[in-house]
Amino acid sequence: MSHGDKGPVKVGIVSLGCPKNTVDSEVMLGHLGEAGATLIGNPDEADVVIINTCGFIDAAREESVDTILAAVRRKEEGLCKRVVVTGCMVQRYGEELRREIPEIDAFVDLDGLGGIARAAGMDADAANNKAATPLPAAPRGLHPATYLYDAATPRTLSGPSFSTYLKIAEGCDNTCSFCAIPRFRGAFRSRPLDDILREARNLAAAGTVELNLIAQDSTAYGGDLGLKEGPTRLVEALAGIQELRWIRLFYVYPNKIDDSLLRTMGERSNIAAYIDIPLQHAARKVLARMRRGGSASGHLRLLERIRRFIPGVAIRSTVIVGFPGETETDFQELLAFIREARFDHLGAFTYSHEDHTTAAALEDDVPAQLKEDRRGLVMAEQETIAAARNEERVGSRLTVLCEGICPETEYLLQGRLEGQAPEVDGRVLIQEGIAAAGEFVQVEITEAHPFDLVGRVV
């Protein structure tokens, strides 16, 4: 579809937040491509700028608003024609965004991804007269989404084809007191198994060798469909796709991991020996206030069980420090747990009150500076653990998925081990040897750093 007589509309998307948002952006890119848009990798060169926002925590919302304001300024300077805002912030704060930033041309919530081409002004009326296309209805207040894409939905990958995210479900039924995701992403809803397999086969045929399975809670997969042992059945079925070398499972809820899933992960060579299990804390009292349940001793038993079933498994987790009521004793218990757990990868976040959560009714009684200090202590502890783990790898030969040229240099390649997930974990810098992006190579590790490794192709 042409934009008047000036050729195809050039559209760029800024995708913020988590991989689930990335998939939503790729669905929008698919719809835009079908409508005839020219998709631009650099949004600064686009006629229409789409910002897919993250509304999870304060820092993410600030980044989203700053990105919107920067796009609005570009429009005022005549550098782009239209600004469209989509995603979680529209679902959660759409009315406020329209009121505070009236320069935004259109909004698309989580249920409206299929209407992105119209929001971008890509219809016959808009091509000749922007004013002829009314804005979508004013954003509603907070409401849960119900949409879930399927294998027939157009989708254009925004990253390399060899490593792809696949969303197996949407929404969440857990009631964690710090999290508002169920209020705007909606109730948990699984994609049918055959639909996931269809998309996975399509991706494998297009060159995907690493498939990253994502959901708000992957261990809940299939329950709403009446599927017994849904996660196990899912990974078993995907493991039958020969082209997929690493099938990686993200966002595993600790109290839903059964032995059948762990056994399957340990037995199937193309299911990555990697598990992402956000534990959030270790002190029983804090976990109870988080509505998570569990304890340090229970977590350690779970980690031991995972390691018993999956030899050489890499375990990633996340924790929140400064949750309301977290005492120094609670925090020291968390630190002691981290020392004993010896995670391969760990992220730490400072707590902040979130609208529409039950924790917002608690007193936010840990001072901001103390939260930052505690986060720093957690990450220093993890850096020591990660550095020691990496030192043990020096001299070994490991399989690495090459990702291409390291963006910080012009001469080093970079890649990842099976135990390093894209974007969130460390990487392997390759100083010697040649490998193509998407190729698996054997690399001898020659240097270790706290989060990255250095090696040469052998």
N, C-alpha and C positions, 0 to 999 in steps of 0.2 A: 504494500500500500504506500503510495507516495504522499509526501507532505506538501500539498499544493503542487507547484511546478518546480520545486527545489530539490527533487530527488527523495529517496527514502529517508525516513526519520532515523536519526542517529540516537540510540538510547544506551545509556550506561547505568549500571546498578552498583551502588555501594552497599555491600552486605555486611552488617555488623552482628556481633554476638556469636552464638554457638553453631555447630554444624547442622543442627535442625533448621536454623535460619538459612544456612547455605543452601540446603535442599529446596526450601521455599523460594529462594532467589532463582535457583536453576529452573524451577517450574515456571516462574514468571518469565524468565528468558526464553523458555520453550514457547510459551504463548505469544510473546512478542515476535519471535522469529517466524512463527506461523502467520502472524499478521503482516509480515513484510518489513519489520524493522531491521535496520543495520545495527548490530550489537557491537558496542564500543568497549574495549577493555579498560580504557582510561576515561572515567566519567567526566574529566575536565574537558574532553573533546566532544561531549555529547550535546545534542539539542535538548533532550529530555533526560533529567537526572532523577533516578529512583533511589530513595534511601530506605533500605529494609532495616528497620530499627530493632534494637534489643531493649526490653523493658524489665530486665530481671533484677538488677541492683542499681544503687545510686550511680556508681561510676559508669555503668553501661548506659544508663539514661542520659547522663551528662554528655557522654560521647555522641549519642544519637542526636541530642539537641544541638550540640556544636556542629555536627556534620550537616544538619538541616539548615542552620543559620549560614554556614559557609556556602551552601548551594543557593540559598535565597540571595545572598550578596552577589554571586556570580550572575544570577538572573537579572538583578537590578543593574548590573554593569553591562548587560547585553551579551553575556558570554554563553548563556543558555536560554531556552525559551520556556521551559516548564519544569516544575519541581513536584514530584509525586512522593508521598510518604506512605510506607507500608509497614506491616509487621506487628510485633507485640505491643509497641507503644500506641499504635492506632487502636488496637483491641482494648488496651487498658486505659489510655489517657487521650483518646481521640478528641473528645470535646475540648479538653484543655489545650491541646495542640492547635486546633482550629481557632480558638479564642486568642491564644497568645502569639501565634505566628500566622496571621491571615494571608500572608504572601504564598503559602503553600497552595498549589493549584488543585490537587486531588489527593484523596486518601483511599487506601485499600486495606481492609482488615484481613484477618487470617482466613476468613471464609470467602474472600473475594479475589483470590489469586487469579482465577480465570478471567476476570474483568480488567486485568492490568493494561491490555492494549487500549481499551477505551479510556482508562484513566490517563494514559500517556498521550491522549489526543489523536489516536490513530483510527479515526473513522472518516467517512467522506465529508461530513459536516466540518469536523475539526480541521481537516486538511485545508479547507478554504476559509474557515472563519472560526477561530478558537472559541469565541463567545457562543457559537451555536451549539456547542456540546456542554450541557450543564454539568456541574460538579456532581459526583455521587452524593447520595443523601448525607446529611450531616452525621459525623461519627456518633455512634451511640456511646453511652457510658459503659463501664466495665461489664463485659458479658462473655460467657464461655464460647469458644469456637467449636464447630462441629465438622469442619471439612477434613478430608483425608484423601490425598492424591492416590492414584493407582498406576499400574504399568502402562495404561493407555494414555495417560496424561503427557502432553508434550513436556520435554525436559532437555535443556541444553547445559551440558557440564561447564562449570566455570573454572575448574582446575584441570590437572592432567588426567587423561583417560585411564592411566594405569592404576590410579588410586582414587576410589570413589566412595562417597557416603550413600547408604541406602536406609531410608527411614522405614522401620518395620511397624511402627505404631505412632500414635499421637495422643497428647493429653496425659493426665495422671490422676489416679484415684487415691494416692497417699495423702496423709494429712499433716505433713511436717509443719511445725508451727511457724517456721521462719520463711516459708515459701508460698508465693501467691500464684504459681504457675497453673494449678488446677482451676483457678478463678478466671483465667483468660485463655489458656490453651485448651481447657475443657476436660471432659471425662476421658478416661483411657479408652482407646479404640484401636484394635489391631487390624492390620491389613490381612486379608486371607492368604494362607500359605502359598497357594498356587499363583496368586498375583505377585507376591514377593519373588517367587522362583522365576516367573516370567521376566520381571525386570532384571533380576540378577543374570539370567542367561543372555539377555540383550546387552547388558553392560560387559559381560565376559566376551561376547562376540565382538564388541567394539574395542577390546584391548584391556579391560580391567583385570588386574592380577591381585590387587588388594581391595577387599570389600569391607568397609567399615559400617557395622550395623549400629544404628542409633535409634533411641526412643527416650522418653522421659524415664522409663523404668523397663528395661529390656526383659527382666525376669518376670514381668506380668504378661508377656506376650501370649496371646491365644486364650487367656482365661475368659475374656468376654465373648469368645467364639465357641466356648465349650470344649476347647482343645486341651486334652490332658498332656502334661509335660510339654507345653507349647515351645519353650525355648530350646529344649533338647531336640524335638522334632524339626524345628526350624534349622538349627545348625547342622543336623545330620543330613537334611535334604540339600542344603547349600553345599555341603562338603562333597556331594556327588558331582558338582560342576568342576570338571577337571582343570579348566583354565584358571580357576581361582586358587592362588598359592597361599594367600594369607586372608582368612576370614576373621575379622576382629570384632569383639563384642564390647560395646560401651554401656555405661550406666546400669550396672547390676546392683539391685537392691539387696542388702546383706541378709535379711531374714527370709529371702525367697530362693536362695541358691540350694538346689537339691543335688544329690549325688549323681543322678542320671546325667545332668548337664555337665558336671565336672568330669565324669568318666568319659563322656563323649568328646569333650575338649581335649582330654589327655590321650585319647586313642586315635583321633583323626589328624593326620599329619598336616592337612591344609587349614585346620582351625588354629589360629595363632595362639601360642602359649602366652597369652596376655589377658588380663582381666582388669576392668576399671570398676572399682567398688567404693563409691563415696561413703565413708563411715561417719564423717562430720565431727565426731568427738570420741572420747574414751571414758570420761567420767560419767558414772551411772546417773547422777542427779542432773547433769547438763543434758544428757541424752533423753531423760524423761521429760524435761521441759521442752526439748525440741520435738517431742512426740515421735521419737525414733526408737526408743528402747535400746537394750543391749548394755554392754559394759566392756571395760578393757579386757578382762579375762575371756569374755564371750567372743570378742573380736579376735583375740589371739588364737582361740580354738578354731575359729572359722578360717583364718589365714593358714593355719597348720593343715587343715583339711584340704584347702585349695592346693597347697604345695604338694601334698601327698598324692593327689589325683593327677596333677599336671606338672610333670618334671620340668624344671627350668623355667617355670612361669614367671613373667614379669607382672607385678601388681602395682597399679596406680590407685591412689586415693586422694580425697580432699578433706580438709577440716576447716571448721569455723572457730575462730577465737574471739573472745569478748562477748559471748552470748550472755543475755541478762542473767545475773546471778552467778556467773563464773567466778569462783574464788581463786586465790593463788594456789590453794591445795588442788582444786580441780585442774588448773592449768599444769601444775607439776605432774599430775597423774597423766595428762595428755602427753607431755614431753617424755615421760618414762615409757609410755606405751609406744611412741614413735621409735624410741631407741630399740625396743625389743621387737617391734614389728618389722623393721628394716625394709620399708617399701622401696621399690625400684624408682618410683616417681610419686611425688606428693605436691599438691597445691594447697595453699592456706589463704583463707579470706577473713577479713575483719567483719564482724557483725554490724549491720545497720538495720534500723527499723524499716519494715516494708509495709506499705498500705495493703489493706485487705488480708492481713495475716493475723493469727491469734497471738503471736509473739509481740505484736505491736502494742498489746495491752499491758505487757510487762514493763517494768522500769528499766530503761537502758542505762544501767548503773556502772558499767565499766568505762572509765574515761577513755577518750579517743586515743590519747598518746599511749596509754597502757595497752590498748588493743594493738596498735602498731608495733610496740615493743614485743609483745607476745608473738605476733606474726613473724617478726624478725628472728626471734629465738627458735621458732619452729623451723623456719627455712634454713637457719644456720645448722641446726641439728640434721636436717635432711641433706644438706650439702655435704656434711661429713660422711654420712652413710653412703650417698651416691658416689662420692669420690673414691671411697674404699671399694665399692662394688666395681667401679670402672677400672681401678688399678689391677684388680684380679683378672681383667680381660687382656691386659697387655701381653703380647706374644701369641695369643690365640688367633685362629682363623675362623671368621664368622661370615654367615650369609648376610649380604646387604642389598637392599632394594635401592638402586641408584635413582636419585631424583633430578639429576642434571647439575648445572653449574650452581655453585654456592652464590647466593645473591650478594654477599658482602665482598666477594672477590671475583677476579676474572680468570683465575687459573685453577682453583680447587673445585672438585666435584663434591657433592654431598649426597648422603643416603641415610637409610635407617635400618636398624636391626628389627627382627621380629618383635622384640620387646620394646620398641620405640614407636609410639603412635604418631601420626602426622599432626603437626602444629603444636601439640601440647607437651611432647617429651623432647629429649635430647636428639642428637644426630651423630652421624659418622662423617667426618671430613676426610676426603680421599686425596692424599698428596701425590701419589704416584699411580700410574695406570690409566687405562681408558675404559669407559663404560658408557652405554647409552641410557638416557632417562627411561625408566620402566624395566631395566634389565637387572636380573639378580646376579650378583658377582660375589666371589670369595675375597674377603679383605683380611689381611693380617693387621691386627691392632698394634700400633707402634707407640702411641701416647694416650694417656688418660687425663681428662679434666673432670671437674665435678659433674658436669651434665653432658659434655660431648666427648667423643672419642676421635682419634686420628689414626689413619691406617693407609695401606697401599694394596692395590689389587694384586692378587697372586694367581 
